[in-house]
Amino acid sequence: MSPCHAAIIIDQDQGILLVDLFSTHGTFLDDVQLVPLVPKQLQIGSIIKFGEFKITYKIEGIDYSRM
């Protein structure tokens, strides 16, 4: 995984976004490789893959009405 592989951004209008930062081995959202610097919205249950490292996006206890 690259030192600055990707970023997760919270945006009031668009929600929670994932953006690839020109990573060496790519950032994948639900098995689709992200284009660098093009944010994609995360959904609960989204599968995020950083190179060979895979995580499932899950948030509990967040009041989305305050975002």
C-alpha positions in Angstrom: 0.0 0.0 0.0 1.3 3.5 -0.8 2.0 6.0 2.0 -0.8 8.3 0.8 -2.9 5.7 -1.0 -6.4 7.1 -0.7 -8.6 9.5 1.2 -12.1 9.3 2.8 -13.8 12.6 2.6 -17.0 13.7 4.4 -19.0 16.1 2.3 -22.2 17.7 3.4 -23.9 17.4 0.0 -22.4 14.2 -1.4 -22.0 12.1 1.8 -18.9 10.0 2.5 -16.5 9.7 -0.5 -13.5 7.6 -1.3 -10.8 9.0 -3.6 -7.6 7.4 -4.9 -4.5 9.5 -4.6 -2.5 8.1 -7.5 -1.7 4.9 -5.6 0.7 2.4 -7.0 -1.5 -0.7 -6.9 -4.9 1.0 -7.2 -7.9 1.6 -5.0 -11.0 -0.4 -5.7 -14.6 0.2 -4.7 -16.9 -2.9 -5.1 -14.3 -4.4 -7.4 -14.1 -1.3 -9.7 -10.8 0.5 -9.8 -11.1 4.2 -9.0 -9.7 6.8 -11.4 -7.2 8.9 -9.4 -8.7 12.1 -7.9 -12.3 11.2 -8.9 -14.3 10.8 -5.7 -16.9 7.9 -5.5 -19.6 7.8 -2.8 -19.4 5.0 -0.2 -22.5 3.0 0.7 -22.8 0.9 3.8 -21.5 -2.5 2.9 -19.2 -1.2 0.2 -16.1 -3.3 -0.3 -12.9 -1.2 -0.4 -9.6 -2.7 -1.6 -6.2 -1.0 -1.3 -3.9 -3.1 -3.3 -4.2 -6.5 -1.6 -5.8 -5.1 1.6 -9.6 -5.4 1.6 -12.1 -3.9 4.1 -15.9 -3.7 4.3 -17.3 -0.2 4.9 -19.6 -0.1 7.9 -20.7 2.7 10.2 -22.7 2.4 13.3 -24.2 5.1 15.5 -23.9 8.1 13.1 -26.7 10.5 13.0 -26.8 11.3 9.2 -29.3 14.1 9.7 -26.5 16.2 11.2 -24.3 15.8 8.2 
